[in-house]
Amino acid sequence: MSFKWPCNLHSCVSPDWLPNDVVVEFWNSSQDPLRVHCESSLSFSEFTLFASQLAELLCPLSPSLVGILWRPCLYMHVAVHGVLLSACAFLPFSDRNSFPELQRLFRAVISLTSECENEIRDFGFECIQDKPFKVYIRKDSLPKLPSSDLAYCVATSGSTGVPKLALASHSCVSANVIDLCTRLPKLEAHSGIFITSPLTFDACTVQIYLGLASHRRVVLPSQSVLFSMDGKLLAQLITSTGVDTWQCTPSIFGRLPPDGLANVKKLWVFLGGEPCSVERLPMDMDNLKFFFMYGLTEVSAWSSIIEAKAILSEESPVPGATPLGSPMAHSQVVLKDVDQSTGFGQVYISRTLGGYSTVIEPFTNAKLLSAMSLMSQANLLPTGDYAIAKPNSSSPLWFLGRQDRMVKVHGKKCYLEGLENEILRLLTSHLKKACLRVVNCRCEPDPLRAYIQVDGVFTPENCVDMKQWLLQRVTFPISPHNVILSVASLNLNANGKVVGKSVRSTCLSSISPTTKDMELTFQQCGGSSIKAMYLIESLISDWPALKNKKALLLTTLFSRPFGEFIRVVEKESLSTHEEIALDVSQEPEEKRLRLSANFEAKLVWSKVLGKCVDASPIVDPTTSSVFVGSHSGIFKRLQLQNGETIWSRSIGCRIEATACLTEDLVVFGTLGGKLYALTINDGAIAWVFDAGGAIKSAPTRIPNSNRLLIGSHGRCVHAIDGGREVWKASPDHSPIVAPIVVVDTESALVGTLGGYLHRLDVNQGTIEWTTKHLGPIFGSPTIVECSSRVVVATADSTVHCLSLLNGGPVWTVNPAPEAGLFSDPLLLPAPLNLLLLASQSGHLHALSPIDGSIEWTVDFGKSERANNSRTAFLITPCIVNRNPLLIIVTRTDGTLFMCNIGEDAVRNSSVIYQLPKETFSVPCAVHLKKNVLSILLGCRDDTVNYLELNFDDNKN
């Protein structure tokens, strides 16, 4: 089908579509981890109906800009097409943190995910459609945009300067669609287009309409398929669906196993977004055809293309250069500002009728209107990319690298993309005989370093040989210590491109982007314990020299200014580098779970508290009440029977900490550092105490007194009586987030993020003994009374047993070196007397309190994660029955397990409930009825939930 250009994108729809034809399919992995299946699909009649309904909703607002909160799903097609049908334009975003700045441009927001709903409402949008996805319109007025050819905007990182919004017109993008239609394989019954790009990458929009224009169904993979198992699921999906067209980055294509496409009948692969050479591709496979595409997001869509076999026999004009190809329809690609000594120049591009413009942040409506007025200009625009000309070549221009990735090495310009491609080309040809495959490479400056991902088994001696061979041939000199060969995957961003590895940028990406003061602590910069573990894992993965520095990194991160932490990481990362070869050692055999349906909990009620509920609810059986707070700053007393509100108090500051009950007060802390005491009867504020820093745990009551002990990020322990400070102690000047444990009426144990454990006199606050260098302590210490010992777990994966009398070491073990311990050790009752440790890896370890020996380990992390959760950590387990011994184990993805503990193992384990979203709330389990277990816990869907498990109904 031919389309007359220029034309609107939404007119690029083939007339051959029939009502029952499938327009889009969504594929996911099944419970069998090696299988994929089609989870859902959308017919052409459904697609046109939903898109028309959306267009009717948006027409009164047009022309305007509509935000699309994106996630991979069927309705992505509907959202895009419906917006364009209404004569509006769209701006896709996937990061909720970007919404506050972008929302000022939107007259409407389409949400393809349940996330961010509260934020959207908070900025003055009201929901006008719930299904099949939510549509919000702005309550207050916002001027309409002028009539124009604008199709969409995308946010960019700013390769030619600061972050921008790139504006793209219908004529600009439809030119790509029409051009690519002429290059596709012959249409067959099961032809399809495989989309692995996010909507925030404008190549995705081109592919959506390429499918509609060529009468091809689109296949969308879930994120778990796209990034799991080294590409095996990805290859299986391509084979199973019969798609014949795929546009992706070379890094995504490189995830496929070597024989992954052997059974594919026909596949045309369009590679773009990163430079690539033919040496990286299986050019000997007749069923595959490869194209290289070039284009910058900042000037929108694609500008040039070349089929790979056209330059198969050509040498690059300089080492590492890759072909840009020839201009696509209605595009111009030229070289300007050429250095006569090297032949290097900057790439400029333009399109007939123009069709693009940019807005520099901060993004305002005035800037948007100004940029729209410039869209029709067909001027040549600089791309920020450098290339070299090669006359009489199938590719007139060859890419060298980006302006922002050019460095000087011994006074000579080095384009890092070119160096990466040179390394990949050299090693690919060299390692074929050794049955090793070079997957990817990333180079970083200051000092010049190369991270090379290799697929296969190799020894340290192999590493030395490979590095020596490479360094004798590569154009730019690199220190052998800074060439790192690893089987660890390089990180890819949402667009499928390799992410840069600057220590500073990695660290700064973990905190609030508005933070400027590096003298603040990580927590004060917007960090959390979960973010801390992601950061430490990323740093260790990317800089192997940090592998044995985990304790130092964690202690510095939690107890020192963030700027100091960055300096420590930069220093340690440049010390002696270790090579990471494939670990072929066998892991110790674990006790396997038998996941049966012996138990099932039922939801009695769920109460919305405004925002995430990370605090653990507490129950007062005497008044049949539940007390809990949330991130919204609201604290509530609820009726236990039905969840109805008895009273509610808005504090105005985020609540993450669990509360504590006294005779007539409920006391809890906030992230603002205030400790509030409310009267149980009516929620009136009895007193407020300022602890000087964020409070993350419940206050501890001293027996036989009215005093409370509380620690905080204010780095002090406070003894409080009636809201008045009795004494204050700063044992080691580091934050305190673990609950304080009272030993007796005279002393208490205090663990800190600085890696100290102190025993304090509760009357004066004086230190009785101190043990240091333990590692950051997040969980409360556990007292083993029968042996006068105390056990504490640390975030650097270590468990320490100390003398309760003097703090002296008894034993130390590291049950899982790669997984942090953030939970309290749980002491099982006699006769077992085992210590249970819940780890970040999803393992539950049972340790002997006598010598720390590991009695058994169970892996709760092997079952599939729910709710697309990024984590499946274990939360502190809780004992719910003693005979038989039953415990509840909660995973952060919202999965609750019931376990029957025997003498030597977990006898049986069942999933008893699945929360709708993640949870970091420790369950509160109580027996209020005979043979009925009541479970209360918070959830990140903004609710507190009351579950019941009837043992009579769940008998075998």
Secondary structure, 3 states (H helix, E strand, C coil): CCCCCCCCHHHCCCCCCCCCCEEEEEEEECCCCCCEEEEEEEEHHHHHHHHHHHHHHHHHHCCCEEEEECCCCCHHHHHHHHHHHCCCEEEEECCHHHHHHHHHHCCEEEECCCCCHHHHHHCCEEEEECCCCEEEEECCCCCCCCCCCEEEEEEECCCCCCCEEEEEEHHHHHHHHHHHHCCCCCCCCCCEEEECCCCCCCHHHHHHHHHHHCCCEEEEECHHHHCCHHHHHHHHHHHHHCCCEEEECHHHHCCCCCCCCCCCCCEEEEECCCCCCHHHCCCCCCCEEEEEEECCHHHCCCCEEEEHHHHCCCCCCCCCCEEEEEECCCEEEEEECCCCCCCEEEEEEEECCCCEEEEECCCCHHHHHHHHHCCCCCCCEEEEEEEEECCCCCCCEEEEEEHHHEEEECCEEEEHHHHHHHHHHHHHHHHHHHCCEEEEEEEECCCCEEEEEEECCCCHHHHHHHHHHHHCCCCCCCCHHHEEEECCCCCECCCCCECCCCHHHHHHCCCCCCCCCCCCCCCCCCCCHHHHHHHHHHHHHHCHHHHHHHHHHHHHHHHCCHHHHHHHHHHHHCCCCCCECCCCCCCCCCECCCECCCCCCEEEEEEECCCCCCCCCEEECCCCEEEEECCCCEEEEEECCCCCEEEEEECCCCCCCCCEECCCEEEEECCCCEEEEEECCCCCEEEEEECCCCCCCCCEECCCCCCEEEECCCCCEEEEECCEEEEEECCCCCCCCCCCEECCCCEEEEECCCCCEEEEECCCCCEEEEECCCCCCCCCCEEEHHHCEEEEECCCCCEEEEECCCCCEEEEECCCCCCCCCCCCEECCCCCCCEEEECCCCEEEEECCCCCCEEEEEECCCCCCCCCCCCCCEEEEEEEEECCEEEEEEECCCEEEEEEECCCCEEEEEEEEECCCCCCCCCEEEEEECCEEEEEEEECCCEEEEEEEECCCCCC
